[in-house]
């Protein structure tokens, strides 16, 4: 039986939450061919949004945790768009990691590693990806981190 995203996360000490519904006029995922585009997912832990700008209210370590939590939300969307199996994911292609941070904070890449490390732990080499780590003034719901993703999937059987 193929390993699932939820079982792999559980082995790593995490829980896969139910995928959240879109908060506005968009869809959570779009599949085109073998690519799955995942809309931005904010940092939520145990149902609560992790808030605060890194460099002010949040430390780098708190930012890394927020990035990891947003990455878990991305995984929830991947699981909801598929049968939840890791076998359907060929490769995590790209992450866009947006970090609420102060204007003088310049270590966004360190914060984004919270997400990147999780994807490598879950998918191994297939989890290594291209990435943008961008500091922003504010994110939805005051979230510390928001992540979108581009994932290559197995072809759909016809």
N, CA, C and O atoms as a GROMACS GRO file, in nm:
protein
  632
    1UNK      N    1   0.085  -0.118   0.000
    1UNK     CA    2   0.000   0.000   0.000
    1UNK      C    3   0.090   0.125   0.000
    1UNK      O    4   0.183   0.133   0.080
    2UNK      N    5   0.062   0.222  -0.089
    2UNK     CA    6   0.149   0.340  -0.096
    2UNK      C    7   0.139   0.424   0.031
    2UNK      O    8   0.033   0.437   0.093
    3UNK      N    9   0.253   0.480   0.067
    3UNK     CA   10   0.258   0.569   0.182
    3UNK      C   11   0.180   0.697   0.150
    3UNK      O   12   0.186   0.747   0.038
    4UNK      N   13   0.106   0.747   0.248
    4UNK     CA   14   0.030   0.869   0.225
    4UNK      C   15   0.102   0.990   0.284
    4UNK      O   16   0.192   0.977   0.366
    5UNK      N   17   0.059   1.107   0.239
    5UNK     CA   18   0.114   1.230   0.293
    5UNK      C   19   0.088   1.235   0.443
    5UNK      O   20   0.177   1.269   0.521
    6UNK      N   21  -0.034   1.199   0.484
    6UNK     CA   22  -0.069   1.202   0.627
    6UNK      C   23   0.017   1.107   0.708
    6UNK      O   24   0.062   1.143   0.817
    7UNK      N   25   0.042   0.986   0.657
    7UNK     CA   26   0.122   0.889   0.733
    7UNK      C   27   0.267   0.933   0.741
    7UNK      O   28   0.332   0.913   0.844
    8UNK      N   29   0.319   0.993   0.634
    8UNK     CA   30   0.458   1.041   0.637
    8UNK      C   31   0.472   1.156   0.736
    8UNK      O   32   0.568   1.161   0.812
    9UNK      N   33   0.376   1.249   0.733
    9UNK     CA   34   0.379   1.360   0.830
    9UNK      C   35   0.368   1.309   0.972
    9UNK      O   36   0.438   1.358   1.062
   10UNK      N   37   0.282   1.211   0.994
   10UNK     CA   38   0.265   1.154   1.128
   10UNK      C   39   0.397   1.094   1.177
   10UNK      O   40   0.432   1.109   1.294
   11UNK      N   41   0.468   1.026   1.088
   11UNK     CA   42   0.598   0.969   1.125
   11UNK      C   43   0.698   1.078   1.162
   11UNK      O   44   0.791   1.054   1.240
   12UNK      N   45   0.678   1.198   1.107
   12UNK     CA   46   0.766   1.311   1.138
   12UNK      C   47   0.714   1.394   1.257
   12UNK      O   48   0.773   1.496   1.293
   13UNK      N   49   0.603   1.348   1.317
   13UNK     CA   50   0.549   1.418   1.435
   13UNK      C   51   0.451   1.528   1.403
   13UNK      O   52   0.425   1.614   1.487
   14UNK      N   53   0.396   1.528   1.281
   14UNK     CA   54   0.299   1.631   1.241
   14UNK      C   55   0.165   1.567   1.210
   14UNK      O   56   0.155   1.446   1.190
   15UNK      N   57   0.062   1.651   1.207
   15UNK     CA   58  -0.072   1.606   1.170
   15UNK      C   59  -0.116   1.682   1.047
   15UNK      O   60  -0.097   1.803   1.038
   16UNK      N   61  -0.176   1.611   0.952
   16UNK     CA   62  -0.227   1.675   0.831
   16UNK      C   63  -0.368   1.725   0.859
   16UNK      O   64  -0.459   1.645   0.876
   17UNK      N   65  -0.386   1.857   0.863
   17UNK     CA   66  -0.520   1.909   0.888
   17UNK      C   67  -0.607   1.898   0.763
   17UNK      O   68  -0.556   1.873   0.653
   18UNK      N   69  -0.736   1.918   0.780
   18UNK     CA   70  -0.826   1.923   0.666
   18UNK      C   71  -0.789   2.046   0.582
   18UNK      O   72  -0.755   2.151   0.636
   19UNK      N   73  -0.795   2.031   0.451
   19UNK     CA   74  -0.763   2.142   0.362
   19UNK      C   75  -0.863   2.255   0.382
   19UNK      O   76  -0.983   2.231   0.390
   20UNK      N   77  -0.812   2.377   0.390
   20UNK     CA   78  -0.899   2.493   0.410
   20UNK      C   79  -0.968   2.531   0.280
   20UNK      O   80  -0.917   2.505   0.170
   21UNK      N   81  -1.084   2.593   0.294
   21UNK     CA   82  -1.157   2.643   0.178
   21UNK      C   83  -1.097   2.777   0.138
   21UNK      O   84  -1.038   2.846   0.221
   22UNK      N   85  -1.111   2.816   0.010
   22UNK     CA   86  -1.062   2.947  -0.032
   22UNK      C   87  -1.127   3.059   0.048
   22UNK      O   88  -1.244   3.050   0.084
   23UNK      N   89  -1.051   3.163   0.075
   23UNK     CA   90  -1.101   3.275   0.156
   23UNK      C   91  -1.161   3.385   0.069
   23UNK      O   92  -1.217   3.481   0.123
   24UNK      N   93  -1.152   3.374  -0.063
   24UNK     CA   94  -1.204   3.478  -0.152
   24UNK      C   95  -1.238   3.414  -0.287
   24UNK      O   96  -1.267   3.295  -0.292
   25UNK      N   97  -1.234   3.491  -0.394
   25UNK     CA   98  -1.277   3.446  -0.526
   25UNK      C   99  -1.161   3.378  -0.601
   25UNK      O  100  -1.105   3.436  -0.694
   26UNK      N  101  -1.126   3.257  -0.559
   26UNK     CA  102  -1.024   3.176  -0.624
   26UNK      C  103  -1.046   3.032  -0.584
   26UNK      O  104  -1.131   3.003  -0.500
   27UNK      N  105  -0.973   2.941  -0.643
   27UNK     CA  106  -0.979   2.800  -0.605
   27UNK      C  107  -0.847   2.763  -0.537
   27UNK      O  108  -0.744   2.826  -0.560
   28UNK      N  109  -0.851   2.661  -0.455
   28UNK     CA  110  -0.733   2.621  -0.378
   28UNK      C  111  -0.624   2.558  -0.463
   28UNK      O  112  -0.505   2.578  -0.438
   29UNK      N  113  -0.665   2.482  -0.564
   29UNK     CA  114  -0.569   2.419  -0.654
   29UNK      C  115  -0.623   2.422  -0.796
   29UNK      O  116  -0.744   2.424  -0.820
   30UNK      N  117  -0.528   2.423  -0.890
   30UNK     CA  118  -0.561   2.408  -1.031
   30UNK      C  119  -0.463   2.307  -1.089
   30UNK      O  120  -0.342   2.317  -1.070
   31UNK      N  121  -0.519   2.210  -1.159
   31UNK     CA  122  -0.433   2.114  -1.226
   31UNK      C  123  -0.440   2.140  -1.375
   31UNK      O  124  -0.548   2.152  -1.432
   32UNK      N  125  -0.324   2.149  -1.437
   32UNK     CA  126  -0.314   2.161  -1.582
   32UNK      C  127  -0.208   2.062  -1.627
   32UNK      O  128  -0.091   2.076  -1.593
   33UNK      N  129  -0.250   1.962  -1.702
   33UNK     CA  130  -0.157   1.856  -1.740
   33UNK      C  131  -0.105   1.785  -1.616
   33UNK      O  132  -0.182   1.738  -1.533
   34UNK      N  133   0.027   1.779  -1.604
   34UNK     CA  134   0.088   1.713  -1.488
   34UNK      C  135   0.125   1.810  -1.378
   34UNK      O  136   0.188   1.771  -1.279
   35UNK      N  137   0.087   1.939  -1.393
   35UNK     CA  138   0.122   2.039  -1.292
   35UNK      C  139   0.002   2.070  -1.203
   35UNK      O  140  -0.109   2.091  -1.251
   36UNK      N  141   0.028   2.074  -1.074
   36UNK     CA  142  -0.071   2.116  -0.976
   36UNK      C  143  -0.022   2.247  -0.916
   36UNK      O  144   0.087   2.254  -0.859
   37UNK      N  145  -0.103   2.351  -0.930
   37UNK     CA  146  -0.072   2.481  -0.872
   37UNK      C  147  -0.153   2.494  -0.744
   37UNK      O  148  -0.275   2.478  -0.745
   38UNK      N  149  -0.084   2.522  -0.634
   38UNK     CA  150  -0.150   2.536  -0.504
   38UNK      C  151  -0.151   2.684  -0.467
   38UNK      O  152  -0.046   2.747  -0.460
   39UNK      N  153  -0.271   2.738  -0.444
   39UNK     CA  154  -0.285   2.877  -0.403
   39UNK      C  155  -0.217   2.899  -0.268
   39UNK      O  156  -0.191   2.805  -0.194
   40UNK      N  157  -0.189   3.025  -0.239
   40UNK     CA  158  -0.121   3.060  -0.115
   40UNK      C  159  -0.190   3.007   0.009
   40UNK      O  160  -0.312   3.020   0.025
   41UNK      N  161  -0.112   2.947   0.096
   41UNK     CA  162  -0.160   2.891   0.223
   41UNK      C  163  -0.088   2.961   0.337
   41UNK      O  164   0.035   2.972   0.337
   42UNK      N  165  -0.165   3.010   0.433
   42UNK     CA  166  -0.105   3.084   0.544
   42UNK      C  167  -0.063   2.992   0.657
   42UNK      O  168  -0.096   2.873   0.658
   43UNK      N  169   0.010   3.048   0.752
   43UNK     CA  170   0.063   2.970   0.864
   43UNK      C  171  -0.044   2.953   0.972
   43UNK      O  172  -0.079   3.047   1.044
   44UNK      N  173  -0.096   2.830   0.980
   44UNK     CA  174  -0.199   2.794   1.079
   44UNK      C  175  -0.148   2.675   1.158
   44UNK      O  176  -0.097   2.578   1.102
   45UNK      N  177  -0.164   2.682   1.290
   45UNK     CA  178  -0.123   2.571   1.378
   45UNK      C  179  -0.236   2.545   1.476
   45UNK      O  180  -0.277   2.636   1.549
   46UNK      N  181  -0.284   2.422   1.478
   46UNK     CA  182  -0.394   2.383   1.568
   46UNK      C  183  -0.513   2.478   1.554
   46UNK      O  184  -0.578   2.512   1.654
   47UNK      N  185  -0.542   2.520   1.432
   47UNK     CA  186  -0.656   2.605   1.405
   47UNK      C  187  -0.634   2.753   1.427
   47UNK      O  188  -0.724   2.833   1.399
   48UNK      N  189  -0.518   2.791   1.477
   48UNK     CA  190  -0.489   2.932   1.503
   48UNK      C  191  -0.386   2.984   1.403
   48UNK      O  192  -0.287   2.917   1.374
   49UNK      N  193  -0.410   3.106   1.352
   49UNK     CA  194  -0.315   3.169   1.261
   49UNK      C  195  -0.194   3.216   1.341
   49UNK      O  196  -0.209   3.283   1.443
   50UNK      N  197  -0.075   3.180   1.294
   50UNK     CA  198   0.049   3.230   1.354
   50UNK      C  199   0.073   3.368   1.296
   50UNK      O  200   0.083   3.384   1.174
   51UNK      N  201   0.081   3.468   1.381
   51UNK     CA  202   0.088   3.606   1.335
   51UNK      C  203   0.215   3.675   1.384
   51UNK      O  204   0.287   3.624   1.469
   52UNK      N  205   0.240   3.792   1.325
   52UNK     CA  206   0.353   3.874   1.366
   52UNK      C  207   0.459   3.882   1.259
   52UNK      O  208   0.485   3.785   1.189
   53UNK      N  209   0.520   3.997   1.248
   53UNK     CA  210   0.628   4.018   1.151
   53UNK      C  211   0.760   3.970   1.209
   53UNK      O  212   0.792   3.997   1.324
   54UNK      N  213   0.835   3.898   1.126
   54UNK     CA  214   0.968   3.853   1.168
   54UNK      C  215   1.058   3.978   1.172
   54UNK      O  216   1.057   4.060   1.081
   55UNK      N  217   1.133   3.988   1.279
   55UNK     CA  218   1.216   4.106   1.302
   55UNK      C  219   1.150   4.202   1.399
   55UNK      O  220   1.212   4.299   1.443
   56UNK      N  221   1.024   4.177   1.432
   56UNK     CA  222   0.952   4.258   1.531
   56UNK      C  223   0.889   4.163   1.632
   56UNK      O  224   0.951   4.129   1.733
   57UNK      N  225   0.766   4.120   1.607
   57UNK     CA  226   0.695   4.033   1.702
   57UNK      C  227   0.738   3.887   1.695
   57UNK      O  228   0.717   3.812   1.791
   58UNK      N  229   0.799   3.846   1.585
   58UNK     CA  230   0.836   3.706   1.568
   58UNK      C  231   0.987   3.693   1.544
   58UNK      O  232   1.047   3.774   1.472
   59UNK      N  233   1.045   3.590   1.605
   59UNK     CA  234   1.188   3.561   1.585
   59UNK      C  235   1.207   3.479   1.458
   59UNK      O  236   1.109   3.436   1.396
   60UNK      N  237   1.330   3.458   1.419
   60UNK     CA  238   1.359   3.373   1.303
   60UNK      C  239   1.305   3.232   1.328
   60UNK      O  240   1.245   3.173   1.238
   61UNK      N  241   1.324   3.179   1.447
   61UNK     CA  242   1.275   3.044   1.477
   61UNK      C  243   1.123   3.038   1.473
   61UNK      O  244   1.067   2.940   1.424
   62UNK      N  245   1.055   3.141   1.522
   62UNK     CA  246   0.909   3.145   1.513
   62UNK      C  247   0.866   3.157   1.367
   62UNK      O  248   0.764   3.100   1.328
   63UNK      N  249   0.942   3.229   1.287
   63UNK     CA  250   0.915   3.238   1.144
   63UNK      C  251   0.933   3.105   1.075
   63UNK      O  252   0.854   3.068   0.988
   64UNK      N  253   1.038   3.032   1.113
   64UNK     CA  254   1.060   2.898   1.056
   64UNK      C  255   0.944   2.805   1.088
   64UNK      O  256   0.900   2.729   1.002
   65UNK      N  257   0.894   2.811   1.212
   65UNK     CA  258   0.778   2.730   1.250
   65UNK      C  259   0.657   2.771   1.168
   65UNK      O  260   0.582   2.685   1.121
   66UNK      N  261   0.636   2.901   1.148
   66UNK     CA  262   0.523   2.949   1.068
   66UNK      C  263   0.536   2.898   0.924
   66UNK      O  264   0.436   2.860   0.864
   67UNK      N  265   0.658   2.897   0.870
   67UNK     CA  266   0.680   2.846   0.734
   67UNK      C  267   0.650   2.697   0.727
   67UNK      O  268   0.590   2.649   0.631
   68UNK      N  269   0.690   2.624   0.828
   68UNK     CA  270   0.662   2.481   0.834
   68UNK      C  271   0.511   2.458   0.838
   68UNK      O  272   0.460   2.369   0.770
   69UNK      N  273   0.439   2.536   0.918
   69UNK     CA  274   0.294   2.520   0.929
   69UNK      C  275   0.225   2.554   0.798
   69UNK      O  276   0.130   2.486   0.759
   70UNK      N  277   0.271   2.659   0.729
   70UNK     CA  278   0.214   2.693   0.598
   70UNK      C  279   0.242   2.581   0.498
   70UNK      O  280   0.157   2.551   0.414
   71UNK      N  281   0.360   2.519   0.506
   71UNK     CA  282   0.394   2.407   0.418
   71UNK      C  283   0.301   2.288   0.444
   71UNK      O  284   0.261   2.220   0.350
   72UNK      N  285   0.267   2.264   0.568
   72UNK     CA  286   0.174   2.156   0.600
   72UNK      C  287   0.037   2.186   0.538
   72UNK      O  288  -0.032   2.096   0.491
   73UNK      N  289  -0.002   2.313   0.538
   73UNK     CA  290  -0.128   2.350   0.473
   73UNK      C  291  -0.121   2.327   0.322
   73UNK      O  292  -0.220   2.286   0.262
   74UNK      N  293  -0.006   2.352   0.261
   74UNK     CA  294   0.012   2.321   0.119
   74UNK      C  295  -0.005   2.171   0.097
   74UNK      O  296  -0.071   2.129   0.003
   75UNK      N  297   0.055   2.090   0.185
   75UNK     CA  298   0.041   1.944   0.174
   75UNK      C  299  -0.105   1.902   0.187
   75UNK      O  300  -0.148   1.809   0.119
   76UNK      N  301  -0.182   1.969   0.272
   76UNK     CA  302  -0.325   1.940   0.285
   76UNK      C  303  -0.397   1.962   0.153
   76UNK      O  304  -0.485   1.884   0.115
   77UNK      N  305  -0.360   2.069   0.083
   77UNK     CA  306  -0.423   2.098  -0.046
   77UNK      C  307  -0.383   1.994  -0.151
   77UNK      O  308  -0.466   1.954  -0.232
   78UNK      N  309  -0.257   1.950  -0.149
   78UNK     CA  310  -0.213   1.845  -0.242
   78UNK      C  311  -0.291   1.717  -0.215
   78UNK      O  312  -0.339   1.653  -0.308
   79UNK      N  313  -0.304   1.681  -0.088
   79UNK     CA  314  -0.378   1.560  -0.052
   79UNK      C  315  -0.524   1.570  -0.095
   79UNK      O  316  -0.582   1.473  -0.144
   80UNK      N  317  -0.586   1.688  -0.077
   80UNK     CA  318  -0.725   1.707  -0.116
   80UNK      C  319  -0.745   1.699  -0.267
   80UNK      O  320  -0.852   1.661  -0.314
   81UNK      N  321  -0.642   1.736  -0.342
   81UNK     CA  322  -0.651   1.736  -0.489
   81UNK      C  323  -0.622   1.599  -0.549
   81UNK      O  324  -0.643   1.578  -0.668
   82UNK      N  325  -0.573   1.507  -0.466
   82UNK     CA  326  -0.534   1.374  -0.513
   82UNK      C  327  -0.595   1.271  -0.420
   82UNK      O  328  -0.683   1.302  -0.340
   83UNK      N  329  -0.548   1.150  -0.430
   83UNK     CA  330  -0.591   1.046  -0.336
   83UNK      C  331  -0.513   1.053  -0.206
   83UNK      O  332  -0.528   0.967  -0.119
   84UNK      N  333  -0.429   1.156  -0.192
   84UNK     CA  334  -0.350   1.172  -0.071
   84UNK      C  335  -0.220   1.094  -0.071
   84UNK      O  336  -0.144   1.102   0.025
   85UNK      N  337  -0.194   1.020  -0.177
   85UNK     CA  338  -0.075   0.935  -0.181
   85UNK      C  339   0.048   1.013  -0.222
   85UNK      O  340   0.042   1.099  -0.311
   86UNK      N  341   0.159   0.983  -0.160
   86UNK     CA  342   0.287   1.040  -0.201
   86UNK      C  343   0.325   0.995  -0.342
   86UNK      O  344   0.399   1.064  -0.411
   87UNK      N  345   0.273   0.880  -0.383
   87UNK     CA  346   0.307   0.825  -0.514
   87UNK      C  347   0.260   0.916  -0.627
   87UNK      O  348   0.317   0.911  -0.736
   88UNK      N  349   0.159   0.999  -0.604
   88UNK     CA  350   0.108   1.088  -0.708
   88UNK      C  351   0.200   1.208  -0.732
   88UNK      O  352   0.193   1.271  -0.838
   89UNK      N  353   0.287   1.239  -0.635
   89UNK     CA  354   0.376   1.355  -0.647
   89UNK      C  355   0.507   1.310  -0.708
   89UNK      O  356   0.578   1.227  -0.652
   90UNK      N  357   0.539   1.367  -0.824
   90UNK     CA  358   0.669   1.339  -0.888
   90UNK      C  359   0.777   1.430  -0.832
   90UNK      O  360   0.888   1.386  -0.802
   91UNK      N  361   0.742   1.558  -0.818
   91UNK     CA  362   0.842   1.654  -0.773
   91UNK      C  363   0.774   1.782  -0.726
   91UNK      O  364   0.677   1.828  -0.786
   92UNK      N  365   0.826   1.839  -0.618
   92UNK     CA  366   0.789   1.975  -0.580
   92UNK      C  367   0.879   2.064  -0.666
   92UNK      O  368   1.001   2.062  -0.652
   93UNK      N  369   0.818   2.143  -0.754
   93UNK     CA  370   0.894   2.220  -0.853
   93UNK      C  371   0.938   2.354  -0.796
   93UNK      O  372   1.055   2.390  -0.806
   94UNK      N  373   0.843   2.428  -0.736
   94UNK     CA  374   0.874   2.564  -0.690
   94UNK      C  375   0.785   2.601  -0.572
   94UNK      O  376   0.668   2.565  -0.567
   95UNK      N  377   0.844   2.674  -0.477
   95UNK     CA  378   0.769   2.735  -0.368
   95UNK      C  379   0.787   2.886  -0.376
   95UNK      O  380   0.896   2.936  -0.404
   96UNK      N  381   0.680   2.957  -0.350
   96UNK     CA  382   0.686   3.101  -0.328
   96UNK      C  383   0.658   3.120  -0.180
   96UNK      O  384   0.549   3.090  -0.133
   97UNK      N  385   0.755   3.171  -0.106
   97UNK     CA  386   0.742   3.187   0.040
   97UNK      C  387   0.741   3.336   0.070
   97UNK      O  388   0.840   3.406   0.048
   98UNK      N  389   0.629   3.384   0.120
   98UNK     CA  390   0.611   3.525   0.152
   98UNK      C  391   0.614   3.539   0.304
   98UNK      O  392   0.540   3.471   0.375
   99UNK      N  393   0.700   3.628   0.353
   99UNK     CA  394   0.726   3.640   0.496
   99UNK      C  395   0.697   3.783   0.540
   99UNK      O  396   0.760   3.878   0.492
  100UNK      N  397   0.601   3.797   0.631
  100UNK     CA  398   0.577   3.929   0.690
  100UNK      C  399   0.701   3.962   0.773
  100UNK      O  400   0.736   3.888   0.865
  101UNK      N  401   0.765   4.072   0.739
  101UNK     CA  402   0.889   4.106   0.809
  101UNK      C  403   0.909   4.257   0.810
  101UNK      O  404   0.848   4.331   0.733
  102UNK      N  405   0.995   4.300   0.897
  102UNK     CA  406   1.027   4.442   0.907
  102UNK      C  407   1.113   4.481   0.788
  102UNK      O  408   1.177   4.396   0.726
  103UNK      N  409   1.115   4.610   0.754
  103UNK     CA  410   1.192   4.655   0.637
  103UNK      C  411   1.341   4.624   0.646
  103UNK      O  412   1.407   4.606   0.543
  104UNK      N  413   1.396   4.616   0.766
  104UNK     CA  414   1.539   4.592   0.780
  104UNK      C  415   1.574   4.444   0.796
  104UNK      O  416   1.692   4.409   0.805
  105UNK      N  417   1.474   4.355   0.801
  105UNK     CA  418   1.500   4.212   0.815
  105UNK      C  419   1.544   4.157   0.679
  105UNK      O  420   1.479   4.181   0.578
  106UNK      N  421   1.654   4.084   0.677
  106UNK     CA  422   1.710   4.037   0.550
  106UNK      C  423   1.741   3.887   0.549
  106UNK      O  424   1.820   3.841   0.466
  107UNK      N  425   1.681   3.811   0.641
  107UNK     CA  426   1.710   3.667   0.648
  107UNK      C  427   1.588   3.583   0.611
  107UNK      O  428   1.562   3.479   0.672
  108UNK      N  429   1.513   3.630   0.509
  108UNK     CA  430   1.395   3.557   0.465
  108UNK      C  431   1.428   3.414   0.426
  108UNK      O  432   1.349   3.323   0.450
  109UNK      N  433   1.546   3.393   0.368
  109UNK     CA  434   1.582   3.257   0.326
  109UNK      C  435   1.590   3.162   0.445
  109UNK      O  436   1.556   3.044   0.433
  110UNK      N  437   1.635   3.212   0.560
  110UNK     CA  438   1.642   3.127   0.680
  110UNK      C  439   1.503   3.089   0.728
  110UNK      O  440   1.481   2.976   0.771
  111UNK      N  441   1.410   3.182   0.720
  111UNK     CA  442   1.270   3.154   0.759
  111UNK      C  443   1.210   3.052   0.662
  111UNK      O  444   1.148   2.955   0.704
  112UNK      N  445   1.229   3.074   0.532
  112UNK     CA  446   1.172   2.986   0.430
  112UNK      C  447   1.224   2.843   0.441
  112UNK      O  448   1.158   2.750   0.396
  113UNK      N  449   1.342   2.824   0.500
  113UNK     CA  450   1.395   2.689   0.518
  113UNK      C  451   1.302   2.603   0.603
  113UNK      O  452   1.306   2.480   0.592
  114UNK      N  453   1.219   2.663   0.687
  114UNK     CA  454   1.122   2.584   0.763
  114UNK      C  455   1.030   2.506   0.671
  114UNK      O  456   0.994   2.392   0.701
  115UNK      N  457   0.992   2.566   0.559
  115UNK     CA  458   0.909   2.497   0.460
  115UNK      C  459   0.993   2.402   0.375
  115UNK      O  460   0.956   2.287   0.355
  116UNK      N  461   1.105   2.450   0.325
  116UNK     CA  462   1.189   2.369   0.236
  116UNK      C  463   1.234   2.241   0.305
  116UNK      O  464   1.232   2.134   0.245
  117UNK      N  465   1.275   2.253   0.430
  117UNK     CA  466   1.320   2.134   0.504
  117UNK      C  467   1.208   2.031   0.516
  117UNK      O  468   1.232   1.911   0.504
  118UNK      N  469   1.084   2.079   0.540
  118UNK     CA  470   0.972   1.986   0.553
  118UNK      C  471   0.945   1.913   0.422
  118UNK      O  472   0.922   1.792   0.423
  119UNK      N  473   0.948   1.984   0.309
  119UNK     CA  474   0.922   1.919   0.181
  119UNK      C  475   1.027   1.814   0.151
  119UNK      O  476   0.994   1.709   0.095
  120UNK      N  477   1.152   1.839   0.186
  120UNK     CA  478   1.256   1.738   0.165
  120UNK      C  479   1.236   1.621   0.260
  120UNK      O  480   1.257   1.506   0.220
  121UNK      N  481   1.195   1.646   0.384
  121UNK     CA  482   1.168   1.535   0.477
  121UNK      C  483   1.052   1.449   0.428
  121UNK      O  484   1.057   1.327   0.442
  122UNK      N  485   0.951   1.509   0.371
  122UNK     CA  486   0.833   1.434   0.326
  122UNK      C  487   0.858   1.362   0.195
  122UNK      O  488   0.822   1.245   0.181
  123UNK      N  489   0.921   1.430   0.097
  123UNK     CA  490   0.933   1.374  -0.038
  123UNK      C  491   1.074   1.331  -0.076
  123UNK      O  492   1.094   1.281  -0.187
  124UNK      N  493   1.173   1.350   0.011
  124UNK     CA  494   1.310   1.314  -0.024
  124UNK      C  495   1.359   1.404  -0.136
  124UNK      O  496   1.328   1.523  -0.138
  125UNK      N  497   1.436   1.349  -0.228
  125UNK     CA  498   1.492   1.428  -0.339
  125UNK      C  499   1.384   1.495  -0.422
  125UNK      O  500   1.406   1.603  -0.477
  126UNK      N  501   1.268   1.433  -0.433
  126UNK     CA  502   1.158   1.491  -0.510
  126UNK      C  503   1.102   1.616  -0.442
  126UNK      O  504   1.026   1.692  -0.503
  127UNK      N  505   1.142   1.638  -0.318
  127UNK     CA  506   1.098   1.758  -0.246
  127UNK      C  507   1.190   1.877  -0.264
  127UNK      O  508   1.157   1.987  -0.221
  128UNK      N  509   1.306   1.857  -0.326
  128UNK     CA  510   1.398   1.969  -0.352
  128UNK      C  511   1.340   2.054  -0.463
  128UNK      O  512   1.294   2.000  -0.564
  129UNK      N  513   1.341   2.184  -0.446
  129UNK     CA  514   1.264   2.272  -0.533
  129UNK      C  515   1.335   2.404  -0.555
  129UNK      O  516   1.427   2.441  -0.482
  130UNK      N  517   1.291   2.475  -0.659
  130UNK     CA  518   1.329   2.615  -0.676
  130UNK      C  519   1.242   2.695  -0.578
  130UNK      O  520   1.136   2.649  -0.537
  131UNK      N  521   1.289   2.816  -0.541
  131UNK     CA  522   1.215   2.889  -0.438
  131UNK      C  523   1.240   3.038  -0.447
  131UNK      O  524   1.348   3.082  -0.486
  132UNK      N  525   1.138   3.113  -0.411
  132UNK     CA  526   1.153   3.256  -0.386
  132UNK      C  527   1.115   3.278  -0.240
  132UNK      O  528   1.014   3.225  -0.193
  133UNK      N  529   1.195   3.355  -0.168
  133UNK     CA  530   1.166   3.391  -0.028
  133UNK      C  531   1.161   3.543  -0.025
  133UNK      O  532   1.263   3.610  -0.040
  134UNK      N  533   1.042   3.597  -0.005
  134UNK     CA  534   1.018   3.740  -0.022
  134UNK      C  535   0.962   3.801   0.106
  134UNK      O  536   0.866   3.749   0.163
  135UNK      N  537   1.022   3.909   0.150
  135UNK     CA  538   0.970   3.984   0.264
  135UNK      C  539   0.860   4.077   0.219
  135UNK      O  540   0.874   4.147   0.119
  136UNK      N  541   0.750   4.080   0.294
  136UNK     CA  542   0.636   4.166   0.261
  136UNK      C  543   0.590   4.240   0.387
  136UNK      O  544   0.622   4.199   0.499
  137UNK      N  545   0.516   4.348   0.366
  137UNK     CA  546   0.468   4.430   0.478
  137UNK      C  547   0.357   4.362   0.557
  137UNK      O  548   0.351   4.376   0.679
  138UNK      N  549   0.268   4.288   0.488
  138UNK     CA  550   0.154   4.226   0.556
  138UNK      C  551   0.103   4.110   0.473
  138UNK      O  552   0.120   4.106   0.351
  139UNK      N  553   0.039   4.014   0.541
  139UNK     CA  554  -0.021   3.898   0.476
  139UNK      C  555  -0.164   3.881   0.526
  139UNK      O  556  -0.201   3.938   0.629
  140UNK      N  557  -0.246   3.803   0.454
  140UNK     CA  558  -0.383   3.781   0.497
  140UNK      C  559  -0.393   3.732   0.642
  140UNK      O  560  -0.312   3.650   0.686
  141UNK      N  561  -0.492   3.783   0.714
  141UNK     CA  562  -0.520   3.745   0.853
  141UNK      C  563  -0.403   3.775   0.947
  141UNK      O  564  -0.398   3.722   1.058
  142UNK      N  565  -0.309   3.860   0.904
  142UNK     CA  566  -0.194   3.891   0.987
  142UNK      C  567  -0.092   3.779   0.996
  142UNK      O  568  -0.004   3.781   1.081
  143UNK      N  569  -0.105   3.679   0.907
  143UNK     CA  570  -0.018   3.562   0.908
  143UNK      C  571   0.129   3.601   0.895
  143UNK      O  572   0.163   3.700   0.829
  144UNK      N  573   0.215   3.523   0.957
  144UNK     CA  574   0.358   3.545   0.948
  144UNK      C  575   0.412   3.499   0.812
  144UNK      O  576   0.502   3.562   0.756
  145UNK      N  577   0.357   3.389   0.760
  145UNK     CA  578   0.406   3.331   0.634
  145UNK      C  579   0.289   3.287   0.548
  145UNK      O  580   0.186   3.241   0.599
  146UNK      N  581   0.305   3.301   0.417
  146UNK     CA  582   0.213   3.244   0.318
  146UNK      C  583   0.298   3.177   0.212
  146UNK      O  584   0.401   3.230   0.170
  147UNK      N  585   0.254   3.058   0.168
  147UNK     CA  586   0.329   2.980   0.070
  147UNK      C  587   0.237   2.935  -0.042
  147UNK      O  588   0.127   2.885  -0.017
  148UNK      N  589   0.284   2.953  -0.168
  148UNK     CA  590   0.217   2.890  -0.281
  148UNK      C  591   0.316   2.790  -0.341
  148UNK      O  592   0.436   2.795  -0.314
  149UNK      N  593   0.263   2.699  -0.423
  149UNK     CA  594   0.349   2.591  -0.473
  149UNK      C  595   0.310   2.548  -0.613
  149UNK      O  596   0.196   2.563  -0.657
  150UNK      N  597   0.409   2.495  -0.682
  150UNK     CA  598   0.392   2.431  -0.812
  150UNK      C  599   0.449   2.290  -0.798
  150UNK      O  600   0.566   2.273  -0.763
  151UNK      N  601   0.365   2.190  -0.824
  151UNK     CA  602   0.402   2.050  -0.801
  151UNK      C  603   0.378   1.969  -0.927
  151UNK      O  604   0.271   1.978  -0.989
  152UNK      N  605   0.476   1.890  -0.966
  152UNK     CA  606   0.458   1.797  -1.078
  152UNK      C  607   0.396   1.669  -1.026
  152UNK      O  608   0.444   1.610  -0.930
  153UNK      N  609   0.288   1.626  -1.092
  153UNK     CA  610   0.214   1.507  -1.051
  153UNK      C  611   0.229   1.396  -1.154
  153UNK      O  612   0.271   1.422  -1.268
  154UNK      N  613   0.197   1.275  -1.116
  154UNK     CA  614   0.190   1.164  -1.211
  154UNK      C  615   0.079   1.194  -1.310
  154UNK      O  616  -0.020   1.256  -1.274
  155UNK      N  617   0.095   1.151  -1.435
  155UNK     CA  618  -0.012   1.172  -1.532
  155UNK      C  619  -0.141   1.104  -1.487
  155UNK      O  620  -0.139   1.000  -1.422
  156UNK      N  621  -0.252   1.166  -1.522
  156UNK     CA  622  -0.382   1.106  -1.492
  156UNK      C  623  -0.406   0.994  -1.592
  156UNK      O  624  -0.391   1.012  -1.713
  157UNK      N  625  -0.445   0.876  -1.540
  157UNK     CA  626  -0.472   0.763  -1.629
  157UNK      C  627  -0.594   0.794  -1.714
  157UNK      O  628  -0.696   0.844  -1.666
  158UNK      N  629  -0.581   0.762  -1.843
  158UNK     CA  630  -0.696   0.791  -1.931
  158UNK      C  631  -0.770   0.666  -1.971
  158UNK      O  632  -0.868   0.674  -2.044
   0.00000   0.00000   0.00000
